[in-house]
Amino acid sequence: MNKTYYFDNNATTQVDKRVLQAMLPYFSEKYSNPSSIYKGAQAVRGDIDLARKQVAELLNADSFEIVFTSGGTESDNTAVKGVASASKEKGNHIITSQIEHHAVLNPCKYLQLNGYDVTFLPVDRYGLVDPDDLKKAVRKGTILITIMYANNETGIIEPIEEIGKIAQERGIYFHTDAVQAVGKVPVDVKKLNVNFLSLSAHKIYGPKGTGALYIKNDSKCLPLIQGGHHERHRRAGTENVAGIIGLGKACEIVKKESPSYCKKIKSLRKKLKSMLLSLVPDIKINEHPEKTLCNTLDISIKGIQSQDALIMFDQKGFCLSAGSACSTGVPEPSHVLKALNFPDDLINGTLRISLGKFNTEEEITLFSNTLSQIVKKSRNNNRT
Ligand code: PLP
């Protein structure tokens, strides 16, 4: 197979070998159902408890506040729909932002069709929610505020601590989708004043199809998936044991190693940005000077079509995205860039480079030179 150069770590990450090693026994000798009574099963139950502790320790939460799910999408759906069903007597108003992931936007739209009122807050040119807009939107009957910690396309980091304070002072539940934040910025649920927080294993070098929802203490949220008594009645279904063990290990590694690998990623991003600025004329870097994730570089280039550029990159072994990977294949322009008031021609020329802990300096140089060639070729083709 030809070598590939992976620059799409916001879409998913490569599983860390130590995570894979930790998971493997649960596909073979440790296959018992953790709900069974015999010794082998109870040992597996103990291992799940350890994984729960590993997730909790990363978030500064208590173990019982962690509910394992099938990933970020399920965690988001559980928080949004679960709070809505549990808080019917209190009201029917939810506040979110226009740049949320579809895992939050679509459950909100579903609730709108079912009698709930949803405010989709606008954002500024960087994608930031204005806390004053939030204060104005709150009213009697507001049951939930759900604002993402960091955006998957642009990497903008929202003022979560401030938003959490606003929610707490008004006695409103606050959920944050921290799928892109965990592993890139410190996430401390106590400091953030959140009631609910979503995370996903496959964005932090863990397996796909596993995630967690932090539910603060006694915050009321009905389960999305009903059945047995698993996860203290908060999420039914026989546990995805290997996935949960993988998530726990991934969180343990993030806690120990993310300060050092984030430092490395930050310096790779700096090099990438400066190379692109010097090699590619008329390039726009879509970033906030301080509040952008250390790994995400979103760029807009006049005179190119990002979908065509992605194909050219793919032919040379480079993996990256135009807008959100989750919406690739959908012809509509990114709802995030639209909310930032980007004109259509700029949206069509936008690429997202998302770095990870396995990227190297050589790859950055190779990528920058390749982008420069692709831009020259595209601009020449478009001129003729
Ligand atoms: N939220 C954000 C911000 C994401 O970036 C993603 C995935 O890209 C999700 C939620 C969905 O997570 P999962 O793929 O684990 O369902």
Boltz pocket constraint, residues with backbone or C-beta under 6 A from the ligand:
constraints:
  - pocket:
      binder: B
      contacts: [[A, 10], [A, 11], [A, 70], [A, 71], [A, 72], [A, 73], [A, 74], [A, 76], [A, 101], [A, 103], [A, 148], [A, 150], [A, 151], [A, 152], [A, 177], [A, 179], [A, 180], [A, 199], [A, 200], [A, 201], [A, 202], [A, 209], [A, 210], [A, 211], [A, 326]]
      max_distance: 6.0
